[in-house]
Amino acid sequence: MPFNLGAPELIIILVVVLVLFGFGKLRGMGGIMGKEIRSFKTSIKGEEEAGPKVATEPKREDITKAS
């Protein structure tokens, strides 16, 4: 393990972090980190992010032609 940290030391660090930040805030930060990492990976691959598709209402002319 890095820095010669064993399981007991890592558990103590985890408990201290939970006490300082709280579970809810850590969960939110984890979600944000996951989204950012995903965004970074897609930008490296060169893929365009497809945003949510916005449904457009048909024009009035199209509705009257269909009837």
Biopython code that builds the backbone (N, CA, C, O; Angstrom):
import numpy as np
from Bio.PDB.StructureBuilder import StructureBuilder

atoms = [
    (1, "MET", "N", (0.843, -1.177, 0.000)),
    (1, "MET", "CA", (0.000, 0.000, 0.000)),
    (1, "MET", "C", (0.892, 1.245, 0.000)),
    (1, "MET", "O", (1.998, 1.228, 0.539)),
    (2, "PRO", "N", (0.401, 2.310, -0.605)),
    (2, "PRO", "CA", (1.219, 3.525, -0.663)),
    (2, "PRO", "C", (1.439, 4.119, 0.732)),
    (2, "PRO", "O", (0.558, 4.062, 1.590)),
    (3, "PHE", "N", (2.586, 4.669, 0.935)),
    (3, "PHE", "CA", (2.969, 5.346, 2.182)),
    (3, "PHE", "C", (2.947, 4.401, 3.374)),
    (3, "PHE", "O", (2.825, 4.854, 4.512)),
    (4, "ASN", "N", (3.061, 3.121, 3.142)),
    (4, "ASN", "CA", (3.070, 2.111, 4.199)),
    (4, "ASN", "C", (1.859, 2.219, 5.118)),
    (4, "ASN", "O", (1.980, 2.077, 6.335)),
    (5, "LEU", "N", (0.687, 2.471, 4.529)),
    (5, "LEU", "CA", (-0.554, 2.532, 5.298)),
    (5, "LEU", "C", (-1.234, 1.178, 5.222)),
    (5, "LEU", "O", (-1.427, 0.625, 4.140)),
    (6, "GLY", "N", (-1.588, 0.660, 6.367)),
    (6, "GLY", "CA", (-2.302, -0.594, 6.416)),
    (6, "GLY", "C", (-3.796, -0.368, 6.514)),
    (6, "GLY", "O", (-4.267, 0.769, 6.481)),
    (7, "ALA", "N", (-4.526, -1.443, 6.634)),
    (7, "ALA", "CA", (-5.983, -1.363, 6.721)),
    (7, "ALA", "C", (-6.441, -0.570, 7.951)),
    (7, "ALA", "O", (-7.352, 0.249, 7.825)),
    (8, "PRO", "N", (-5.852, -0.777, 9.129)),
    (8, "PRO", "CA", (-6.321, -0.004, 10.303)),
    (8, "PRO", "C", (-6.136, 1.506, 10.138)),
    (8, "PRO", "O", (-6.997, 2.287, 10.542)),
    (9, "GLU", "N", (-5.023, 1.909, 9.549)),
    (9, "GLU", "CA", (-4.790, 3.341, 9.350)),
    (9, "GLU", "C", (-5.792, 3.935, 8.365)),
    (9, "GLU", "O", (-6.293, 5.040, 8.575)),
    (10, "LEU", "N", (-6.085, 3.202, 7.289)),
    (10, "LEU", "CA", (-7.047, 3.684, 6.308)),
    (10, "LEU", "C", (-8.452, 3.783, 6.895)),
    (10, "LEU", "O", (-9.205, 4.700, 6.565)),
    (11, "ILE", "N", (-8.800, 2.848, 7.758)),
    (11, "ILE", "CA", (-10.115, 2.899, 8.420)),
    (11, "ILE", "C", (-10.201, 4.117, 9.327)),
    (11, "ILE", "O", (-11.234, 4.786, 9.366)),
    (12, "ILE", "N", (-9.135, 4.413, 10.053)),
    (12, "ILE", "CA", (-9.120, 5.589, 10.934)),
    (12, "ILE", "C", (-9.259, 6.862, 10.101)),
    (12, "ILE", "O", (-10.013, 7.764, 10.468)),
    (13, "ILE", "N", (-8.539, 6.940, 8.986)),
    (13, "ILE", "CA", (-8.640, 8.110, 8.117)),
    (13, "ILE", "C", (-10.056, 8.251, 7.587)),
    (13, "ILE", "O", (-10.590, 9.359, 7.558)),
    (14, "LEU", "N", (-10.674, 7.158, 7.168)),
    (14, "LEU", "CA", (-12.041, 7.185, 6.663)),
    (14, "LEU", "C", (-13.023, 7.673, 7.720)),
    (14, "LEU", "O", (-13.917, 8.462, 7.414)),
    (15, "VAL", "N", (-12.871, 7.221, 8.943)),
    (15, "VAL", "CA", (-13.750, 7.649, 10.027)),
    (15, "VAL", "C", (-13.588, 9.146, 10.293)),
    (15, "VAL", "O", (-14.578, 9.850, 10.488)),
    (16, "VAL", "N", (-12.366, 9.627, 10.302)),
    (16, "VAL", "CA", (-12.116, 11.052, 10.536)),
    (16, "VAL", "C", (-12.742, 11.892, 9.429)),
    (16, "VAL", "O", (-13.343, 12.931, 9.703)),
    (17, "VAL", "N", (-12.606, 11.453, 8.189)),
    (17, "VAL", "CA", (-13.191, 12.190, 7.062)),
    (17, "VAL", "C", (-14.713, 12.195, 7.177)),
    (17, "VAL", "O", (-15.347, 13.221, 6.930)),
    (18, "LEU", "N", (-15.305, 11.059, 7.550)),
    (18, "LEU", "CA", (-16.759, 11.001, 7.720)),
    (18, "LEU", "C", (-17.236, 11.939, 8.822)),
    (18, "LEU", "O", (-18.286, 12.568, 8.694)),
    (19, "VAL", "N", (-16.476, 12.032, 9.892)),
    (19, "VAL", "CA", (-16.856, 12.916, 10.996)),
    (19, "VAL", "C", (-16.748, 14.378, 10.552)),
    (19, "VAL", "O", (-17.613, 15.189, 10.884)),
    (20, "LEU", "N", (-15.705, 14.715, 9.813)),
    (20, "LEU", "CA", (-15.507, 16.099, 9.402)),
    (20, "LEU", "C", (-16.535, 16.562, 8.374)),
    (20, "LEU", "O", (-17.092, 17.653, 8.500)),
    (21, "PHE", "N", (-16.785, 15.746, 7.366)),
    (21, "PHE", "CA", (-17.646, 16.173, 6.264)),
    (21, "PHE", "C", (-19.073, 15.665, 6.357)),
    (21, "PHE", "O", (-19.988, 16.325, 5.866)),
    (22, "GLY", "N", (-19.285, 14.532, 6.961)),
    (22, "GLY", "CA", (-20.614, 13.945, 7.006)),
    (22, "GLY", "C", (-20.865, 13.104, 5.767)),
    (22, "GLY", "O", (-20.290, 13.341, 4.705)),
    (23, "PHE", "N", (-21.739, 12.112, 5.928)),
    (23, "PHE", "CA", (-21.968, 11.168, 4.840)),
    (23, "PHE", "C", (-22.646, 11.828, 3.650)),
    (23, "PHE", "O", (-22.291, 11.540, 2.507)),
    (24, "GLY", "N", (-23.608, 12.700, 3.890)),
    (24, "GLY", "CA", (-24.345, 13.340, 2.800)),
    (24, "GLY", "C", (-23.465, 14.174, 1.897)),
    (24, "GLY", "O", (-23.588, 14.120, 0.673)),
    (25, "LYS", "N", (-22.576, 14.944, 2.501)),
    (25, "LYS", "CA", (-21.689, 15.803, 1.708)),
    (25, "LYS", "C", (-20.686, 14.962, 0.934)),
    (25, "LYS", "O", (-20.371, 15.282, -0.212)),
    (26, "LEU", "N", (-20.176, 13.885, 1.542)),
    (26, "LEU", "CA", (-19.245, 13.014, 0.827)),
    (26, "LEU", "C", (-19.931, 12.341, -0.355)),
    (26, "LEU", "O", (-19.331, 12.172, -1.416)),
    (27, "ARG", "N", (-21.172, 11.964, -0.170)),
    (27, "ARG", "CA", (-21.921, 11.324, -1.253)),
    (27, "ARG", "C", (-22.099, 12.301, -2.419)),
    (27, "ARG", "O", (-21.947, 11.925, -3.581)),
    (28, "GLY", "N", (-22.421, 13.549, -2.099)),
    (28, "GLY", "CA", (-22.568, 14.565, -3.135)),
    (28, "GLY", "C", (-21.263, 14.834, -3.860)),
    (28, "GLY", "O", (-21.246, 14.979, -5.082)),
    (29, "MET", "N", (-20.169, 14.901, -3.111)),
    (29, "MET", "CA", (-18.868, 15.138, -3.733)),
    (29, "MET", "C", (-18.476, 13.968, -4.618)),
    (29, "MET", "O", (-17.872, 14.162, -5.673)),
    (30, "GLY", "N", (-18.816, 12.746, -4.195)),
    (30, "GLY", "CA", (-18.525, 11.569, -5.014)),
    (30, "GLY", "C", (-19.292, 11.600, -6.322)),
    (30, "GLY", "O", (-18.754, 11.233, -7.367)),
    (31, "GLY", "N", (-20.542, 12.034, -6.273)),
    (31, "GLY", "CA", (-21.338, 12.143, -7.490)),
    (31, "GLY", "C", (-20.778, 13.173, -8.443)),
    (31, "GLY", "O", (-20.731, 12.950, -9.653)),
    (32, "ILE", "N", (-20.356, 14.294, -7.906)),
    (32, "ILE", "CA", (-19.767, 15.347, -8.735)),
    (32, "ILE", "C", (-18.460, 14.865, -9.357)),
    (32, "ILE", "O", (-18.200, 15.108, -10.535)),
    (33, "MET", "N", (-17.643, 14.183, -8.563)),
    (33, "MET", "CA", (-16.378, 13.663, -9.084)),
    (33, "MET", "C", (-16.632, 12.659, -10.203)),
    (33, "MET", "O", (-15.927, 12.663, -11.212)),
    (34, "GLY", "N", (-17.631, 11.803, -10.031)),
    (34, "GLY", "CA", (-17.950, 10.819, -11.063)),
    (34, "GLY", "C", (-18.369, 11.472, -12.366)),
    (34, "GLY", "O", (-17.947, 11.045, -13.441)),
    (35, "LYS", "N", (-19.200, 12.511, -12.278)),
    (35, "LYS", "CA", (-19.638, 13.223, -13.486)),
    (35, "LYS", "C", (-18.460, 13.900, -14.174)),
    (35, "LYS", "O", (-18.357, 13.874, -15.400)),
    (36, "GLU", "N", (-17.580, 14.499, -13.396)),
    (36, "GLU", "CA", (-16.428, 15.181, -13.978)),
    (36, "GLU", "C", (-15.472, 14.194, -14.640)),
    (36, "GLU", "O", (-14.935, 14.476, -15.711)),
    (37, "ILE", "N", (-15.258, 13.053, -14.019)),
    (37, "ILE", "CA", (-14.372, 12.046, -14.609)),
    (37, "ILE", "C", (-14.974, 11.523, -15.906)),
    (37, "ILE", "O", (-14.265, 11.345, -16.896)),
    (38, "ARG", "N", (-16.284, 11.276, -15.901)),
    (38, "ARG", "CA", (-16.969, 10.804, -17.106)),
    (38, "ARG", "C", (-16.851, 11.846, -18.223)),
    (38, "ARG", "O", (-16.594, 11.502, -19.377)),
    (39, "SER", "N", (-17.038, 13.106, -17.875)),
    (39, "SER", "CA", (-16.920, 14.186, -18.852)),
    (39, "SER", "C", (-15.495, 14.266, -19.401)),
    (39, "SER", "O", (-15.300, 14.473, -20.598)),
    (40, "PHE", "N", (-14.519, 14.107, -18.543)),
    (40, "PHE", "CA", (-13.122, 14.150, -18.955)),
    (40, "PHE", "C", (-12.809, 13.011, -19.919)),
    (40, "PHE", "O", (-12.137, 13.220, -20.929)),
    (41, "LYS", "N", (-13.290, 11.809, -19.614)),
    (41, "LYS", "CA", (-13.043, 10.658, -20.483)),
    (41, "LYS", "C", (-13.658, 10.860, -21.862)),
    (41, "LYS", "O", (-13.031, 10.551, -22.875)),
    (42, "THR", "N", (-14.885, 11.378, -21.904)),
    (42, "THR", "CA", (-15.520, 11.587, -23.200)),
    (42, "THR", "C", (-14.806, 12.687, -23.995)),
    (42, "THR", "O", (-14.737, 12.614, -25.222)),
    (43, "SER", "N", (-14.282, 13.689, -23.314)),
    (43, "SER", "CA", (-13.570, 14.745, -24.031)),
    (43, "SER", "C", (-12.233, 14.236, -24.569)),
    (43, "SER", "O", (-11.779, 14.692, -25.618)),
    (44, "ILE", "N", (-11.608, 13.310, -23.874)),
    (44, "ILE", "CA", (-10.353, 12.739, -24.356)),
    (44, "ILE", "C", (-10.611, 11.898, -25.606)),
    (44, "ILE", "O", (-9.837, 11.944, -26.562)),
    (45, "LYS", "N", (-11.695, 11.136, -25.593)),
    (45, "LYS", "CA", (-12.029, 10.291, -26.735)),
    (45, "LYS", "C", (-12.473, 11.120, -27.931)),
    (45, "LYS", "O", (-12.461, 10.632, -29.061)),
    (46, "GLY", "N", (-12.859, 12.355, -27.697)),
    (46, "GLY", "CA", (-13.281, 13.227, -28.772)),
    (46, "GLY", "C", (-14.745, 13.081, -29.112)),
    (46, "GLY", "O", (-15.194, 13.568, -30.150)),
    (47, "GLU", "N", (-15.491, 12.421, -28.259)),
    (47, "GLU", "CA", (-16.913, 12.251, -28.508)),
    (47, "GLU", "C", (-17.648, 13.520, -28.122)),
    (47, "GLU", "O", (-17.338, 14.157, -27.115)),
    (48, "GLU", "N", (-18.618, 13.871, -28.931)),
    (48, "GLU", "CA", (-19.447, 15.026, -28.627)),
    (48, "GLU", "C", (-20.482, 14.613, -27.602)),
    (48, "GLU", "O", (-21.067, 13.535, -27.705)),
    (49, "GLU", "N", (-20.711, 15.461, -26.618)),
    (49, "GLU", "CA", (-21.759, 15.178, -25.643)),
    (49, "GLU", "C", (-23.097, 15.480, -26.273)),
    (49, "GLU", "O", (-23.344, 16.588, -26.750)),
    (50, "ALA", "N", (-23.944, 14.494, -26.267)),
    (50, "ALA", "CA", (-25.293, 14.693, -26.793)),
    (50, "ALA", "C", (-26.166, 15.142, -25.630)),
    (50, "ALA", "O", (-26.452, 14.366, -24.718)),
    (51, "GLY", "N", (-26.573, 16.370, -25.672)),
    (51, "GLY", "CA", (-27.425, 16.899, -24.617)),
    (51, "GLY", "C", (-28.810, 16.298, -24.707)),
    (51, "GLY", "O", (-29.118, 15.567, -25.648)),
    (52, "PRO", "N", (-29.621, 16.598, -23.756)),
    (52, "PRO", "CA", (-30.979, 16.057, -23.800)),
    (52, "PRO", "C", (-31.724, 16.603, -25.006)),
    (52, "PRO", "O", (-31.656, 17.792, -25.318)),
    (53, "LYS", "N", (-32.434, 15.711, -25.672)),
    (53, "LYS", "CA", (-33.169, 16.132, -26.859)),
    (53, "LYS", "C", (-34.412, 16.887, -26.430)),
    (53, "LYS", "O", (-35.175, 16.440, -25.574)),
    (54, "VAL", "N", (-34.590, 18.022, -27.036)),
    (54, "VAL", "CA", (-35.724, 18.862, -26.702)),
    (54, "VAL", "C", (-36.808, 18.614, -27.743)),
    (54, "VAL", "O", (-36.593, 18.792, -28.942)),
    (55, "ALA", "N", (-37.958, 18.204, -27.268)),
    (55, "ALA", "CA", (-39.069, 17.963, -28.173)),
    (55, "ALA", "C", (-39.645, 19.301, -28.602)),
    (55, "ALA", "O", (-39.940, 20.165, -27.777)),
    (56, "THR", "N", (-39.798, 19.449, -29.896)),
    (56, "THR", "CA", (-40.374, 20.686, -30.404)),
    (56, "THR", "C", (-41.806, 20.413, -30.822)),
    (56, "THR", "O", (-42.137, 19.334, -31.311)),
    (57, "GLU", "N", (-42.629, 21.395, -30.621)),
    (57, "GLU", "CA", (-44.024, 21.256, -31.014)),
    (57, "GLU", "C", (-44.132, 21.415, -32.522)),
    (57, "GLU", "O", (-43.429, 22.234, -33.114)),
    (58, "PRO", "N", (-45.011, 20.634, -33.148)),
    (58, "PRO", "CA", (-45.173, 20.795, -34.597)),
    (58, "PRO", "C", (-45.783, 22.154, -34.918)),
    (58, "PRO", "O", (-46.558, 22.714, -34.142)),
    (59, "LYS", "N", (-45.415, 22.654, -36.062)),
    (59, "LYS", "CA", (-45.942, 23.954, -36.472)),
    (59, "LYS", "C", (-47.432, 23.834, -36.758)),
    (59, "LYS", "O", (-47.934, 22.748, -37.045)),
    (60, "ARG", "N", (-48.106, 24.918, -36.679)),
    (60, "ARG", "CA", (-49.554, 24.944, -36.895)),
    (60, "ARG", "C", (-49.893, 24.450, -38.297)),
    (60, "ARG", "O", (-50.903, 23.772, -38.484)),
    (61, "GLU", "N", (-49.060, 24.780, -39.283)),
    (61, "GLU", "CA", (-49.301, 24.364, -40.662)),
    (61, "GLU", "C", (-49.259, 22.853, -40.795)),
    (61, "GLU", "O", (-50.066, 22.266, -41.515)),
    (62, "ASP", "N", (-48.288, 22.202, -40.077)),
    (62, "ASP", "CA", (-48.180, 20.753, -40.155)),
    (62, "ASP", "C", (-49.401, 20.061, -39.570)),
    (62, "ASP", "O", (-49.808, 19.008, -40.062)),
    (63, "ILE", "N", (-49.980, 20.626, -38.544)),
    (63, "ILE", "CA", (-51.155, 20.032, -37.900)),
    (63, "ILE", "C", (-52.352, 20.103, -38.850)),
    (63, "ILE", "O", (-53.106, 19.137, -38.971)),
    (64, "THR", "N", (-52.525, 21.225, -39.511)),
    (64, "THR", "CA", (-53.687, 21.371, -40.396)),
    (64, "THR", "C", (-53.536, 20.504, -41.645)),
    (64, "THR", "O", (-54.541, 20.041, -42.184)),
    (65, "LYS", "N", (-52.310, 20.270, -42.122)),
    (65, "LYS", "CA", (-52.090, 19.410, -43.283)),
    (65, "LYS", "C", (-52.389, 17.959, -42.948)),
    (65, "LYS", "O", (-52.901, 17.227, -43.796)),
    (66, "ALA", "N", (-52.081, 17.526, -41.733)),
    (66, "ALA", "CA", (-52.294, 16.153, -41.342)),
    (66, "ALA", "C", (-53.768, 15.828, -41.167)),
    (66, "ALA", "O", (-54.148, 14.660, -41.252)),
    (67, "SER", "N", (-54.603, 16.819, -40.927)),
    (67, "SER", "CA", (-56.026, 16.578, -40.674)),
    (67, "SER", "C", (-56.798, 16.339, -41.910)),
    (67, "SER", "O", (-58.008, 16.123, -41.850)),
]
sb = StructureBuilder()
sb.init_structure("model")
sb.init_model(0)
sb.init_chain("A")
sb.init_seg("    ")
for serial, (resi, resn, name, xyz) in enumerate(atoms, 1):
    if name == "N":
        sb.init_residue(resn, " ", resi, " ")
    sb.init_atom(name, np.array(xyz, "f"), 0.0, 1.0, " ", f" {name:<3s}", serial, name[0])
structure = sb.get_structure()
